Amino acid sequence: MRRDLSIAACITSFMTIQRLPCLWAFLLVLACPLVAAPANVLLILSDDHRYDFMSFMEEAPEFLETPNLDRLAKEGAHLANAFVSTSLCSPSRASILTGQYMRNHRVVDNQRPVPPATRFFPEYLQEAGYRTGYVGKWHMGHEDDNPRKGFDHWVSFAGQGTYFDPTFNINGKRKDFKGYNADLLTDQAIDWLKQVGPASKKGKPFFLQVGYKAVHYPFQPPPRHAKRYEGKKIDYPETMANTEENYLSQSLWIKERRYGIHGIDHMETGALDKDPVPSFDELYYNFCETVHALDENIGRVLDQLDKLGIADDTLVIYLGDNGFALGEHGFYDKRDAFEESIRIPMLARHPKLIKAGARVEKMALNVDLAPTILEYAGVDLPKKPKMDGQSLLPLLKGQKNKKKWREHFVYEYHWEWNFPATPTTFAIRTDSEKYVFYHGVWDRNGFYDLKSDPHERHNLIRIPAYRERILELREKLFDELDSSGGLSIPIRRPKNEQFYDRKLPR
């Protein structure tokens, strides 16, 4: 139950007790903890959007345009050190909705549905009187687009869906659409906001999650933005070059992945990986153009909040479900524990709670979203199943947190039969270091000094001066995994297609 009552609820309470003596009724109404405005929530989730591909970021391509994400950062807070605890679509999305690490919610790949006993935080919002809606990509249970628990309103599609002319499942009924996926999802989101927005002013708050397909591979912008950035200067990452210096100290699987699926010397081009391979530049431009179209649609949703007059009473949170490499270490994908894979964009805005232009430096995780939203809504966190995340609300408000904030987090990824080029990976990341353990491969592990080597070009795992610190982090990593069941790695029956082809070095 919510811990507060709206003005409308207090008036209702007064009307139901009007037969009581007037003085007692008057005192009861005064005792109601009045809330002047609803606590609405709009959660916007993108797919594989890099943390640094927002135009207000210094590292962003000079030509990239994201005025609406820039607006969110200017009017709200930029969580500058945000990460996922597993960089893969379904596990990350499950972490967002459960507030749990993968080792606890057990959604370990993209192929299988969520365990039946799983509880999503929108269920608690429903129980507290919220109207809840989901619009967009779900992707937990690859072939299934049916409505999921926790949502009063449902608009989604099976698996990855398509960028053009999609079929949406709208509250159990499928309907074909013509047009661009992100545009159509935004239309659906706006239509629902028009229904629930006015009611929210009367004490009936809403939660809406919009999950865009963009900018997942294959990157496809709408025709209006196709070739928008073609020919612009690309700053290739220094770790992209196939040189001895880039791979001298790295694990062997990292160089091998260049030639496998998700490597730039292989380049996935379709279900059968048909040649000719598209150029890296074309891939890069398409990514940026798709980001721009995503930003454009985020702007449409924000504008609708303004039109409804509810922007000041709505917590808006934007984040990506994973990071994405664009050439770094020879990759174009995620899954691994490198910074480009695990770092995500995260922005939050609430004009009454968050100071405009705030910057949060503490490490934020995808598992923090559920406890953050529940605290904002005045809903108690469940005792069972327990959430692993911490509420970001004190950080967003600029308050000093009573509890000591995390100084590290543990990353986990389990090898997939479908994409076998990336090994099972466990990592522990602090503010300045990262230790990486690769399970089941005859290879070296990783240790990086993130302050002196932010691009993780030089693996220090065999440098004697770091041995003591490496062992300390390794023990801390495995202590944490062991104490929470993270060492029970599931072996899954092979399902769907395997992309195991490897091209030979040229």
Residue, then its C-alpha position, 0 to 999 in steps of 0.5 A: m500500500r502507498r504510505d500517503l493519501s491524495i487530497a481526493a482520497c481524504i475528501t472521500s474518507f470524509m464523505t464516508i464518515q460524515r455520520l460521525p460527530c462533526l468535530w471528529a470528522f473534521l479532525l480526521v480529515l486534518a490528520c490525512p497526510l495530504v499530497a498536493a500532486p500525484a507521483n507519476v512515473l515515465l520510464i523510457l528504455s532504449d536498446d544498446h544505446r551507448y553511454d557517450f552517444m548523447s550530444f551533450m557528452e564530450e566524447a560524442p561524435e561532433f555531428l550527433e544530434t540528441p536535443n531531447l536527451d540534452r534537454l533531460a540532462k539540462e532540466g534534470a540529472h545526468l547519472a554519469n556513472a551508470f552501469v548494467s550488471t549483465s550486458l544482455c537484453s533479457p537479463s538486463r531488462a529483468s534486472i530493471l523490472t525486478g531490482q535483482y541481479m541475474r544470479n537471483h532473478r535467473v533470466v540468463d539468456n534471450q531465449r527463454p521466458v521469465p521464471p513463473a514466480t518472478r515479481f516485477f515492481p509494477e505489480y507493487l505499484q498496481e497494488a498501491g492503486y497505480r494505473t500501469g502501462y507497457v509500450g514497446k519491446w519486452h524480449m523476455g520469452h523470445e517468441d512471446d508477445n502476450p501481456r505480462k503481469g503488472f501491467d493494466h495496458w499492454v502494447s508489445f511485439a515478439g522478440q526483437g521485432t522489426y524496424f518497419d511495419p511491425t505487428f503489435n499485440i495490444n492487450g491480447k489482440r494483434k494488429d499490423f501497422k505501417g511505418y517506423n517502429a519507434d514512431l508507432l510506439t510513441d503514438q501508442a504511448i501518447d494515446w495512453l498518456k492522454q487517457v491517464g494523464p487527466a486522471s492523474k491530476k485527480g489522485k490516480p497516478f500512473f506508471l508508463q514504461v516505453g521500451y524502444k527497439a532502437v538502437h538494436y542491430p541492424f541499425q535502421p533509421p527512418p527514411r527521413h533520417a537515412k544518410r543524414y550523417e553520411g560522410k561525416k568524420i568518424d573518430y575511430p577508437e584506438t583499440m580498433a586497430n588490429t595491431e600487436e600493441n592492442y592485443l599484446s597483453q589482452s586475453l586471446w579470446i578478445k582477438e579471436r572475437r574480431y573474426g567471429i560473430h560480433g567482430i568487425d572482421h566478420m560483421e554479422t549481416g543477416a541470418l546467414d551472414k551473407d557477403p558482401v559485408p557492409s562497411f564499418d562506416e555505414l554501420y556507424y552512421n546508421f547507428c547515429e541516425t537511429v539514435h537521432a530518431l530515438d531522441e526525436n521520439i523521446g521528445r514527442v513523449l516529453d512534449q505530451l507531458d507538457k501538453l497535459g500539464i503533468a510534467d512537473d509531477t512526473l518522474v522521467i527516467y531514461l536509460g539504455d538496457n546495455g552499452f555497445a561497442l563500435g569498433e573498440h577492441g575489434f567488437y561491435d556488440k556488448r556481452d563482455a565486461f569492457e566499459e563500452s559494453i557495461r556503461i549506459p546512459m541514464l538521465a532523470r528529471h522531476p522539476k520539484l525534486i531534482k535540481a536542473g543540471a545536476r550531475v551524479e557521480k556515484m555508481a548507479l546500476n540498472v537494479d537501482l531503478a525498481p527501489t528508486i521508483l517504489e520509494y518515489a511512489g511511497v510504496d514499501l520495498p518487498k521483503k521477499p523477494k528482496m531487491d539487490g538495488q538501492s534507491l537513487l532518490p537521495l542522490l537525485k535530490g542531492q541529499k546525503n545518503k544515510k547508508k554508505w554508497r556502493e564502492h564496487f559492483v559485480y558483473e556477470y555474463h554466462w556463455e551462450w550457445n547461440f553466440p559462443a564467441t564470448p566466454t562466461t565472464f565475471a568482473i568486479r569494478t571499482d571507481s578506479e579498477k576492474y578485475v575480470f575472470y573468464h570461466g572455462v577458457w584456456d586464457r588469461n584474465g584481466f586487470y585494468d587501471l581505469k584512471s590511467d588507461p580508461h580505454e582498457r588497452h593494457n591488461l596488467i594481470r601479469i604485472p607483479a606489482y599488482r598481484e596483491r591487489i588482483l588477488e584481493l579483488r578476485e577474493k572479493l568477487f568470488d565471495e560476493l558471488d558465492s554468498s548470493g548463489g552466483l556460482s551455480i551457473p546454469i547449463r541450458r539446452p541448446k535452443n534456436e540458431q547458433f552463430y558459430d562461424r569464424k572467418l580466418p584472419r586476412 
